[in-house]
Amino acid sequence: MISSQLIDKAVKDLFDSIKFTEQPAGLYDPLRYMIAIGGKRIRPKLCLMTYSMFKEGFPQSILGPAAGLEVFHTFTLIHDDIMDRSPLRRGQQTVWKKWSPDTAILSGDVMCIDSYKRIAQAPREVLSEVLDLFSVTAAQVCDGQQMDMDFETRERVPMAEYMEMIGLKTAVLLACSAKIGALIGGASSFEAQALYDYGYDLGLAFQIADDYLDVYADPAVFGKPVGGDIRNNKKSWMLLRAFGKAADRGALEAAMRIGDPQAKYDAVRGIYDALDVAGDARAEIARYTEKALSHVKELDREGALARFAQSLVGRVK
């Protein structure tokens, strides 16, 4: 199996050299801009990692689909930022803010199309299965985004519905990334499904960890200010768990109505502290991480998948 350092280098080289159509610049410059902003690149890394469990080297037949997964993820971020009216992404202006909402919509559309062109570079013998999986996943991500938006207008959201939403919005794309790498690498149906299940449960752990870090992270490490979910009344795992534990829901509801952003964050975090929601989140992150690893116990002979999982959720202490 190829080392994680070589996978990281392959992903870096891939996105350092990625090309998009040059003209019209007003359509394609936002694509180049978003790719240049960067990110963790966890989806292409996972795709290459699962591929390397079965094959050596990285031909274009795996590099193209790996890039396509990240391009698709980036497309969803462009459109999410429009819907959320977010002015910043990783410390930089979002596409709709830097150009316009109309440009962001159109550039996002063409980025989605571009992702399919890259996914279609999968080998012919698995192309149909890879495209079917990717298409189902793409629709599921949209389902999850709609659920997330619907939650904004609902007073109460059961935890089960929240877990379904993050499963669709976040976990299925990680699962798809793991399975596509396995399929192109020549894995058996059993192995490919095990890696899909690993990616799905790890995606749940990853999203809960992100919700936790939005409250408790060091902003310098987290890469953005903490407390955004609280200030924006986001139905996060932390908030839903607090409502589930609180003997007095009224106090938490009153805290969420505070007008001053810092006072609101302090009040809600104080309630989380009193209820030990942080401890519950850490336990749930550990549970889903362990569940993810249980799917691949016999496949992860070199511990690479365990180390990858730790790299995603290890910031939660």
N, C-alpha and C positions, 0 to 999 in steps of 0.2 A: 504493500500500500504506500502511496506517495505521502510524504510528510506534510504536515499542516503548513510548514514554512514554504514549501514549494507550491502548495495550493494557493496560499496568500499571494505569492509572487505571480503565479499564473493569472489570478484574478486582477491584480494590479496592472500587469502588462496588458491584459485584455481590455480594460477600461481606459488605460492610457492611450490605446491605439484605436478605440472604437470610432467608427465613421458614420455620419448621417449625411443625407442629401444636402448639397450646398445651397440650392435655390428652390423656392424663395427664402431668403435669409430670415424674414419675419416669421416664417413658420418653423424653421429648423434651428434657429439660434437658441430658442428656449430649451430644446432637447440637449444641445451641447452644454448649455448653462447648467441644467439640472444634473447631468452626468458629472460635470466638473465639480459640483458641490460635494459629490461623493456620499459616503455613508458607510455602514458596516459591511455591506455587500454579503450579508449572511446567506442569501438565497443561492447565488452562484457558487459560493464557497461550499455550501452543503451539497449542491448538485455535483460539483467536481469531487468532493470527498466520497460520496456514495459510488460514483463512477469508478474512482480509483480503488475501490474495494474489489473490483472485478477485472479491471484493465490497467495497463501501464500507459503512460503518456497521455497527452491531451490534444487529439486531432480536432479539426474544425467541426466535426460531427457532434462533439460534446461542447466545445467552446461557444458555438453559435447558440444552442439552446440555453446554456448557462447565462450568456449575456441577455438572451430574450427574457428570462425570468426576472432579471434586475430591471430591464427596460420596462417590462409590464408593471413591476412594483413602483417604479418611478412615475409612470403614467398615473397610477392611482393616487400618488402623493400630489401631483399637479391638480387633479380634480378635487381631492379632499381639501386642499388649501382654499380653493374657490368656495366650496360649500361651507367651510369653517370660517371664511374670511380671515385666514391666518396671514399676517404680514411678513412673517419670517419663517424660514426653513433652514435649520442648521446654521443660524446666525446670519443668513443671507436673505435678501428680499425674495418672496415667493414669485412665481411666474406671473400670476394675475396682477400682483402689485407692481412688478417691474415693467411689464408690458401692458396688458389689459385683461379683463375677464374673458373677452371674446378670443383673444390670442391664446390664452391658457386653455380654453376649451378645445380649440382647433389643434393646437400643438399636442395636447393630451391625446386627442383622437389619433393623430398620425403616429404618436409614440406607441399606442396600443397596436396599430397596424404593423409597425416596425417589429414589435415583439413577436408577432406571429411569423414574420419572415425569418426571424432568427430561430424560432422553435422548429420551423419546417426544415432546418438543416440537419435534423436528426436522421440517422441511417434509415434507408427505405424499409428494412425489415421490421422496424418498430415505429415508423413514422405515424401510422394510423392510430396506434395506441397512445403515443405521446401527444398527438394533436387532440385526440378525444379527451384525455386527462386534463390537458391545459385549458381546453374550452370549457369543460365543466367547472374547473377551478375558477376561471375568470368570471363566470356567471355567479358562482358562490361568493366571491369577493364583493360583487355588486349587491348581492342579497344582504350580506353582512353590513355593508355601508348604509343600506336603506334601513335596516333594523336599528343601527346606531342613531340615525337621524330621527327615526320614530320615537326612540327613547327620550329625546329632548323634550317632547311635548307630553310625556306621561309622568304622572306624579309618582307612581310606584312601578318598579321593574323587578320581577323575581330573579334571584340569582341564576336559576336554571336558564332563563331567557338570555341573561347576560353571557353566560358561558356558551350558549348556542351562537350568539352574535360574534364573540371573539373567535370562536371556532371557524366561522365563515370569513370574517374580515381579516384575520391574521393567520390562524393555524393551517388552513387548507393550502395556502401558498407555500409555506415551509414544507408541508407534507408532499405537495406536488414536486417541489424542487428535489427532495430526497428520492422520490420514486422515479422521476425522469432520469436522474443520473444513474440509478440502478438499472432501469430498462435499457438505456443506451449502452451500459456496461455489460449487458448480457445476463443479468440476474434472473433467477427463476421467479415464477409468479409468487411463491411463498416469500422469498427474500425481498422482492420489490414491495409487497404488501407490508411486511414487517418494517421496512424502512419508511414507508408512508405513515404507518401508525406511530413510529418514533417521531417523525417530523410534526405530526398533528399534536401529540401530547406535549412535545417540547414547545410548540407554538403557544399552547395555552399557558404553560409556565412562563414563557417569555413575556406575554401580554400582562399577566398578573404582576410580574416583576416590574414591568414598565409603569403600571398603576401605582405600585408601592414606591418606586423611585421618584415618581412625580410629587410625592409628599415628603419623603425622607432623605432623598439624595443630597449630596454635596453638589451645588449648582456647577462648580468648576469641573467636577467629574462627569456630571450628568449631561453637560453640554447645552443646557437651557435652564431658564429659571424654574424653580420648583413651585408647586401650588397651582399650576394652570388648570388642572381638572377641578379643583375646589372653586377657584375664581369663576370658572365658566359653567358651574353647576353640572359638570359631566357625570353621567351615571357610570362611575368607575367601580371596580371590584371593591375598593376600599370603602366607598360610600355605601354600597349595597350591603356589605358585611356589617358596617356600623349600624345601619337601619335594622338589620336582622338581629343584632345583639342588644340594641338600646332598649332599656326599660321605659325610657321617656323619649319617644320619637320627637316630641314637640321641641325639646332643647336643640336637637340636631337640625330640625327644620328651621328653627329661629336663627341658628348660626349660619345656615345656608342663605338666609335672606339679608345678612349684614351687607351694607353698601360699600364700606371701605374695604378694598381688596386685601390689605395686609391684616386688618382686624378679622376679616372673614376667615382667612387662612389660619390664623392663630387660634381662633375659636374652634374651628372644625378639627384642626390637628389636635387640639387639647382633648376633644371628645374621643378621637381615635386613640390617643394615648391612654385615656382612662379605660377604654374598652379593650385595649391590647389588640387592636385590629392589625397592627404591624406584625405581631407574633403569629396571628392567624394567617396572614399573607405569606410569611416566610414558610410556615408549615405546608401551605397549599402549593407553593412553588416547589418545595422539596418533594411533595407527593407526586406532582405531575412530572417532575424531572425523573424520579425513580420509575414511574410508570412508563415514561418514554424509553428509558434504558432497558426495561424488562422486555420490550419487544425485540431488542437486538442483542440480547445477552450472548447468544451463540454466534452472532456475526461480528461483534466488536472485539475481535481477537487482540487487536493492538491498542484498544482503549481510545481510539480516535474520536468515536462518537460521544463517549463520556466527556472527553476534554472539550469537544465542541459545545456540548450542553453546558458545561461549566463556564465557558467563555460568554454564553448568552445570559445566564442567570447569576453568575458568580459575584456581581456587584452588590447583590442583596446579602447583607450580613445580619 
